[in-house]
Structures are given as C-alpha cells and as structure tokens.
Amino acid sequence: MSYGTLSLDSITTSTGQVIGASSASTMKNRIINGDMRIDQRNAGAVYSFGSAVSGFSLDRMACNNQSGGATITVQQSSSAPAGFQNSLAVVVTTGTTLSGSSYARLYQGFEGYNMSDLGWGTAAAKTVTLSFWVQSSIAGTHSMILQNYAATQAYAITYNISTANTWTYCTANVPGCTTGTWGTNNNCWGYLSINLGSATSQQITSGSWTTISSYVNGSPGSVNLAATTGATWNITGLQLEVGSQATTFDFRHYQQELALCQRYFQKSYDQGTAQGTSTWYGAVDSYLGSATTNPNAFPVLFRVEMRGAPTITLWDATGGGTPHIGTVYKGAYNQTGSALNPCSSGFVGYCNTSQSSAEIGFQWTAAAEL
C-alpha cells in the first residue's frame, strides 16, 4: 500500500488558508519583551533615573537620562490595553527644560545575529514595520528613532496621541537602509530609541534616512515629556517585523520570552524576586567544615548561553545589596568574594577565606547587554 505526502506549507479550508509549519516565523517580532512581561532586575518595583543616570529597567528596555535636571521613574505596570497584561510606565517626577545636547530616552539594542537577514547597509535592504500601543498624559506628536550602532544612519518616526490618557494603537513603515554599517554577529546591530525629551541638537526630520555623526533622539516639534513634572507615558505590544504591513502581536510562551531575555541578563534569584533581596532561595552555597580541606570555589552554569562574557555581580544572600559572599553559620562574618573566568556559559564564584565551620554562599547576576 502506498501513501501520499501531505505538505505542511498550507492547507486551504472553506473559511480560508491555515498557514503551516514551514511558513511560520520563528521570531516575527525582533523586539524582545515587547509586551513588557519580564522584569528580572526590579520585579515590578520603581526604578528611578536621575539626571546623568542610565541603566536597565524592564528586561531589554534601557533608560538613558541626560536631560540636565529631570528625574524619571520607570516601572512595570498592570495598566494595559485589552489582550495585554503589562506595560512599561514612565513618570516624570521632576521636569526640566532641555537645552544644548540634553535628552532622555528609552532604548533597546538589537543583536546582529537577530537582524542581519534584513540586509541593511546593502541594496537588498528590507522594509520593516513598527507597531505598538501607547498612552500619555500629554497628547500630541511623539517620536522614536531607528539608528545603527555606528551612529551614521538614523530614521525618525513620529506617532500621534490624539487624546490624553487613552490607549492608542500606532504603526509606522521604515524603508530598509541601503547604506551604513549594521552589525552582523553578536555585537550591536543598532537601536530603537524612544524619545522622552530632546534638545534641538538631538533631533532630525522624520520620514527619511538621515546621515548623522552621533546618536540622535527625537524629531522637531515632538513632545518633550521630560520637561513636564508629573507627565506619564506607557507602552506595550511593541513589535518590529519584516514587511510593510503591521500584523497581530507575536505572543511567545513565557519561558521562551524569558530565555530570550536571559541571553542578555540572568540571575540566581527566583523570578519575581528583585536583585539585592535578602534571601538564600536560589543562592549558590556550600558548608566549610575545614577551611584548609574543603573547597571554597563555586562553579555556576548559566541557564541560557549569554551573548558574550558577562559582567558578574555577587550579592550577599543575608544582607542584600552588597557584593560579598556571606555566611549564615557565623552570622556577622562577611567575606568579600569574586567571580573568576566569566564566559558566555558560566563562571566560578570564589571566596578566599580561612573561615571554617561556616556555610558560605552568594546570589549573582550576570549582564551581557548591548
């Protein structure tokens, strides 16, 4: 008996076409954590960015506040449009006038391995579409920038919030950039920068590719959120996809999204527990019966292969917030530790101590951000 072959490319039904496995995208959305579900560092707590402060808030979403006086807080929020559970919430707790070269922005860096198929920097550069849900206490025209890591090519995108404090769905097409250098391996390909406020010198005209000599952050006439004390702004459903048509948001399984984030940041703490928390749950630890015979080095293997050799921070499991390897058996004893030989797959935590009859251990975080 012979059997026919069933193609999984597509199946046509009376109600339309069902796309099969070989046509499905493995990563339609090039934004990681676009629905703002993952917050490994802060576990939903407020992260404050004073003037001249930069760092990461929710996973893959960094804030760089060079506004010259504004204070901005970023937090995971449960405010979201239908179909989403979370958003990234910005509050300007202290506003300032932006002048000179000042700016404030959110941004996500893209790894070359995840973007090189776009062919940017060549004649075959592909068009992409950006889509997202956004709301703000300030209605009007807001802006974003797509720019390469070399800071030579940039494209300004504007979007309009017609009604304050109302979720608005926005889309924008960006033609592929045929010039400039765009990363192709585990280095940075480029950035999506979200303007929270920018001086004139930091702005370019929207709607076309512009040659630049340094990073830019906004478009003329767009809202300077950082100038207004009490201003708020939320975003979720952030998606960047190949093509000229915005499609439905690419919801990935939680574990898949978490693993994508862990390539750039991971930790020993449970998910839902912020870094620096005083807890032994998840800590790497061992008991030293005799300091001269027992090992005091702890091999740590990462859950996910990281983008490159990360920066390791060791945290005292009993005190929290201090990069020490601590003890619980002898309470007050606290021994400075170090992370040896970090690479993309792990590191060795080491405690050079003569202490005996003690339990020693530590929490850790590892960052290999772009």
C-alpha positions as CSV (number, residue, x, y, z in Angstrom):
1,M,0.0,0.0,0.0
2,S,1.4,3.4,-0.9
3,Y,0.7,6.6,1.0
4,G,0.6,10.2,-0.4
5,T,2.6,13.1,1.0
6,L,0.9,15.9,2.9
7,S,2.6,19.3,2.5
8,L,2.6,21.4,5.7
9,D,3.2,24.6,3.7
10,S,-0.5,25.5,3.9
11,I,-4.0,24.0,4.0
12,T,-6.9,25.7,2.3
13,T,-10.3,25.3,4.1
14,S,-13.8,26.6,3.5
15,T,-13.0,29.5,5.7
16,G,-9.6,30.4,4.3
17,Q,-6.0,29.4,4.5
18,V,-4.2,27.9,7.5
19,I,-0.5,28.6,7.4
20,G,1.6,25.6,8.2
21,A,4.9,25.0,9.9
22,S,7.2,25.7,7.0
23,S,5.6,29.2,6.5
24,A,5.6,30.1,10.2
25,S,8.0,32.7,11.5
26,T,10.3,31.6,14.4
27,M,10.7,35.2,15.5
28,K,8.4,37.5,13.8
29,N,8.9,40.2,16.4
30,R,12.5,41.4,16.6
31,I,11.8,43.3,19.8
32,I,12.4,41.2,22.9
33,N,10.0,41.6,25.8
34,G,7.7,43.8,23.7
35,D,4.7,43.0,25.9
36,M,6.8,44.1,29.0
37,R,6.1,40.8,30.9
38,I,9.7,40.2,32.0
39,D,11.3,42.4,34.8
40,Q,14.1,40.3,36.3
41,R,16.0,43.2,37.9
42,N,13.2,45.0,39.7
43,A,10.3,42.6,39.9
44,G,7.8,45.4,39.4
45,A,9.5,47.9,41.7
46,V,10.1,51.5,40.7
47,Y,13.5,52.3,39.1
48,S,14.4,55.9,39.3
49,F,16.7,57.6,36.8
50,G,18.1,60.9,38.0
51,S,19.9,63.3,35.7
52,A,23.0,61.7,34.1
53,V,21.9,58.2,35.0
54,S,21.5,55.3,32.6
55,G,20.6,51.6,33.2
56,F,18.1,48.9,32.5
57,S,14.5,48.9,33.9
58,L,12.4,46.1,32.5
59,D,14.3,43.5,30.6
60,R,15.8,44.7,27.3
61,M,14.5,48.2,27.9
62,A,17.2,50.7,29.0
63,C,16.8,54.3,30.0
64,N,19.4,57.0,29.5
65,N,18.6,60.3,31.2
66,Q,20.9,63.1,30.1
67,S,18.3,65.8,30.4
68,G,20.3,68.1,32.7
69,G,17.8,68.1,35.6
70,A,14.8,65.8,35.1
71,T,14.1,62.8,37.2
72,I,12.3,59.9,35.5
73,T,10.9,56.7,37.1
74,V,10.3,53.5,35.1
75,Q,8.2,50.6,36.3
76,Q,6.3,47.6,35.1
77,S,2.6,48.4,35.2
78,S,-0.6,46.4,35.1
79,S,-2.2,49.2,33.0
80,A,-2.6,47.8,29.5
81,P,-5.0,47.6,26.6
82,A,-7.2,44.6,26.0
83,G,-5.2,41.5,25.3
84,F,-2.1,42.6,27.3
85,Q,-1.2,42.2,31.0
86,N,1.6,44.7,31.4
87,S,3.1,47.9,30.1
88,L,6.2,49.9,30.7
89,A,5.2,53.0,32.7
90,V,7.2,56.3,32.7
91,V,6.6,59.1,35.2
92,V,8.5,62.4,35.2
93,T,8.8,63.2,38.8
94,T,10.8,66.4,38.2
95,G,10.7,68.1,34.8
96,T,13.3,70.4,33.2
97,T,13.8,72.4,30.1
98,L,16.0,70.6,27.6
99,S,18.8,72.6,26.0
100,G,22.2,72.2,24.5
101,S,22.7,68.5,23.8
102,S,20.4,67.2,26.5
103,Y,18.0,64.3,26.0
104,A,16.1,61.5,27.8
105,R,15.3,58.2,26.0
106,L,14.3,54.6,26.4
107,Y,16.0,52.2,24.0
108,Q,16.5,48.6,23.0
109,G,19.6,47.4,21.3
110,F,19.4,44.7,18.6
111,E,22.0,41.9,18.3
112,G,23.4,41.4,14.8
113,Y,22.6,37.7,14.7
114,N,18.9,38.5,15.1
115,M,18.8,41.3,12.4
116,S,21.4,40.5,9.7
117,D,18.8,38.9,7.5
118,L,17.3,42.4,6.9
119,G,20.3,43.2,4.7
120,W,20.5,46.8,5.9
121,G,23.6,48.5,4.5
122,T,23.1,46.8,1.1
123,A,20.9,47.3,-1.9
124,A,18.7,44.4,-0.8
125,A,17.6,46.1,2.5
126,K,14.2,45.0,3.6
127,T,11.3,47.3,4.7
128,V,10.2,46.9,8.4
129,T,7.0,47.9,10.2
130,L,6.9,49.1,13.8
131,S,3.7,48.8,15.8
132,F,2.8,49.4,19.5
133,W,0.1,50.5,22.0
134,V,0.9,53.8,23.8
135,Q,-0.8,56.3,26.1
136,S,0.4,59.5,27.7
137,S,-0.9,62.4,29.8
138,I,0.4,64.7,27.1
139,A,-1.4,64.5,23.8
140,G,0.3,65.4,20.6
141,T,3.1,64.2,18.3
142,H,5.7,62.0,19.9
143,S,8.8,60.4,18.2
144,M,11.2,57.5,18.0
145,I,14.5,56.8,16.2
146,L,15.9,53.7,14.4
147,Q,19.7,54.1,14.1
148,N,22.7,52.0,13.6
149,Y,25.3,51.2,16.2
150,A,28.0,53.2,14.3
151,A,25.8,56.3,14.7
152,T,26.0,57.2,11.0
153,Q,22.4,56.5,9.8
154,A,19.1,57.3,11.5
155,Y,15.4,57.4,10.7
156,A,12.9,59.4,12.8
157,I,9.4,58.1,13.3
158,T,6.6,60.2,14.6
159,Y,3.3,59.0,16.1
160,N,0.3,60.9,17.3
161,I,-1.6,60.6,20.6
162,S,-4.8,62.5,19.9
163,T,-6.4,62.0,23.3
164,A,-4.5,62.1,26.6
165,N,-4.6,59.1,28.9
166,T,-6.1,56.9,26.2
167,W,-4.5,53.8,24.7
168,T,-3.7,54.4,21.1
169,Y,-2.5,51.8,18.5
170,C,0.3,53.2,16.3
171,T,2.1,51.8,13.2
172,A,4.9,53.1,11.1
173,N,6.7,51.7,8.0
174,V,10.5,52.2,7.7
175,P,12.2,51.5,4.4
176,G,15.3,49.4,4.6
177,C,18.5,51.4,4.9
178,T,20.8,50.7,2.0
179,T,23.9,52.5,3.4
180,G,25.9,52.4,6.6
181,T,27.4,49.7,8.8
182,W,25.0,47.4,10.6
183,G,26.2,44.6,13.0
184,T,26.0,41.0,11.8
185,N,27.2,38.9,14.7
186,N,26.8,39.1,18.5
187,N,27.7,42.7,18.5
188,C,25.1,45.5,18.4
189,W,23.3,46.0,15.0
190,G,21.5,49.2,16.1
191,Y,19.0,50.7,18.4
192,L,15.3,51.7,18.6
193,S,15.4,54.9,20.7
194,I,12.2,56.2,22.2
195,N,12.3,59.9,22.7
196,L,11.3,61.2,26.2
197,G,12.7,64.6,25.5
198,S,15.4,66.1,23.4
199,A,17.1,69.4,22.7
200,T,17.1,70.7,19.1
201,S,20.6,69.5,18.5
202,Q,19.4,65.9,19.2
203,Q,16.6,66.0,16.6
204,I,16.3,65.1,12.9
205,T,13.4,65.4,10.4
206,S,11.1,62.4,10.3
207,G,10.2,60.2,7.3
208,S,13.6,59.6,5.6
209,W,17.0,58.2,6.3
210,T,19.5,60.9,7.5
211,T,23.3,60.8,7.7
212,I,24.4,61.6,11.3
213,S,27.7,62.0,13.2
214,S,26.4,61.0,16.6
215,Y,23.3,59.4,18.1
216,V,20.1,61.4,17.8
217,N,16.9,61.1,19.9
218,G,13.9,62.9,18.5
219,S,12.1,64.8,15.8
220,P,11.4,68.6,15.6
221,G,8.0,69.5,17.1
222,S,7.6,66.3,19.1
223,V,6.6,66.2,22.7
224,N,9.3,66.7,25.3
225,L,7.9,64.6,28.1
226,A,10.9,65.2,30.4
227,A,10.0,68.9,30.5
228,T,6.8,68.4,32.4
229,T,6.7,67.4,36.1
230,G,4.0,64.7,36.6
231,A,3.9,63.7,32.9
232,T,3.2,60.0,32.3
233,W,3.7,57.7,29.3
234,N,3.1,53.9,28.9
235,I,3.9,51.5,26.1
236,T,3.2,47.8,25.3
237,G,2.8,45.5,22.4
238,L,6.0,46.9,20.9
239,Q,6.8,45.0,17.7
240,L,9.3,45.3,14.8
241,E,8.7,43.0,11.9
242,V,9.7,42.5,8.3
243,G,7.3,43.9,5.7
244,S,5.1,46.9,5.1
245,Q,2.1,45.6,7.0
246,A,1.6,45.6,10.8
247,T,0.2,42.2,12.0
248,T,-1.1,41.0,15.3
249,F,1.4,41.0,18.2
250,D,3.7,38.0,18.3
251,F,2.9,36.5,21.7
252,R,5.6,34.0,22.7
253,H,5.4,31.4,25.5
254,Y,6.6,33.0,28.8
255,Q,9.5,30.6,29.1
256,Q,10.6,31.4,25.5
257,E,10.5,35.1,26.2
258,L,12.3,34.7,29.4
259,A,15.1,32.7,27.7
260,L,15.4,35.4,25.1
261,C,15.9,38.0,27.9
262,Q,18.4,35.7,29.7
263,R,20.8,35.8,26.8
264,Y,21.5,39.4,28.0
265,F,20.7,39.3,31.7
266,Q,20.1,36.5,34.2
267,K,20.2,35.9,37.9
268,S,20.2,33.3,40.7
269,Y,17.1,34.8,42.4
270,D,13.7,33.4,41.7
271,Q,11.7,35.2,39.0
272,G,9.6,37.8,40.9
273,T,12.5,38.4,43.4
274,A,14.4,41.6,42.7
275,Q,18.2,41.6,42.7
276,G,19.8,42.5,46.0
277,T,16.9,40.9,48.0
278,S,18.0,39.3,51.3
279,T,17.2,35.7,50.7
280,W,19.0,32.4,50.4
281,Y,16.5,30.9,48.0
282,G,18.4,30.2,44.8
283,A,21.8,31.1,46.3
284,V,24.9,29.1,45.4
285,D,26.2,27.8,48.7
286,S,28.4,25.3,50.5
287,Y,29.4,24.3,54.0
288,L,33.0,24.6,55.1
289,G,33.8,22.0,57.7
290,S,37.5,22.9,57.5
291,A,38.8,25.8,55.5
292,T,42.0,24.0,54.7
293,T,40.4,20.9,53.2
294,N,37.0,22.0,51.8
295,P,36.7,23.8,48.5
296,N,35.7,27.5,48.5
297,A,35.0,27.8,44.8
298,F,31.5,27.5,43.3
299,P,31.0,26.6,39.6
300,V,28.0,28.3,38.1
301,L,26.5,27.3,34.7
302,F,24.1,29.8,33.1
303,R,20.5,28.8,32.3
304,V,20.9,30.2,28.7
305,E,24.1,30.8,26.7
306,M,24.8,34.5,27.0
307,R,25.6,36.9,24.2
308,G,29.3,37.1,25.4
309,A,31.3,37.1,28.6
310,P,29.0,38.9,31.1
311,T,29.7,41.3,33.9
312,I,29.1,39.4,37.2
313,T,27.8,40.9,40.4
314,L,27.9,38.9,43.6
315,W,25.3,39.6,46.3
316,D,25.4,38.8,49.9
317,A,22.4,36.4,50.5
318,T,21.8,37.6,54.0
319,G,22.4,41.3,53.8
320,G,21.3,42.2,50.3
321,G,22.7,44.9,48.1
322,T,26.4,44.2,48.9
323,P,28.7,42.3,46.5
324,H,30.0,39.9,49.1
325,I,30.0,36.2,49.7
326,G,28.5,35.9,53.2
327,T,27.9,33.4,55.9
328,V,24.9,32.4,57.9
329,Y,26.6,30.0,60.3
330,K,28.7,32.7,62.0
331,G,26.1,35.5,61.5
332,A,28.2,38.7,61.4
333,Y,31.0,37.2,59.3
334,N,31.2,38.6,55.8
335,Q,33.9,37.7,53.3
336,T,34.5,39.5,50.0
337,G,34.2,37.2,47.1
338,S,35.0,37.4,43.4
339,A,33.7,36.0,40.1
340,L,36.5,34.2,38.2
341,N,36.8,33.4,34.5
342,P,33.3,34.5,33.3
343,C,32.4,33.4,29.9
344,S,29.1,33.0,27.9
345,S,28.3,29.7,29.6
346,G,29.2,30.4,33.3
347,F,31.8,31.5,35.8
348,V,33.4,30.5,39.1
349,G,32.5,32.2,42.3
350,Y,35.4,32.2,44.7
351,C,35.8,33.1,48.4
352,N,39.4,33.3,49.7
353,T,38.8,32.7,53.4
354,S,40.3,30.9,56.3
355,Q,37.0,30.7,58.0
356,S,35.9,27.2,59.0
357,S,32.7,25.6,60.2
358,A,30.6,28.0,58.2
359,E,28.1,28.0,55.5
360,I,29.2,30.3,52.7
361,G,27.2,31.3,49.6
362,F,26.1,34.1,47.4
363,Q,23.5,35.3,44.9
364,W,24.6,36.5,41.5
365,T,23.5,38.5,38.5
366,A,25.1,38.3,35.0
367,A,24.7,41.1,32.4
368,A,25.8,40.9,28.7
369,E,23.7,43.8,27.4
370,L,24.2,45.6,24.1
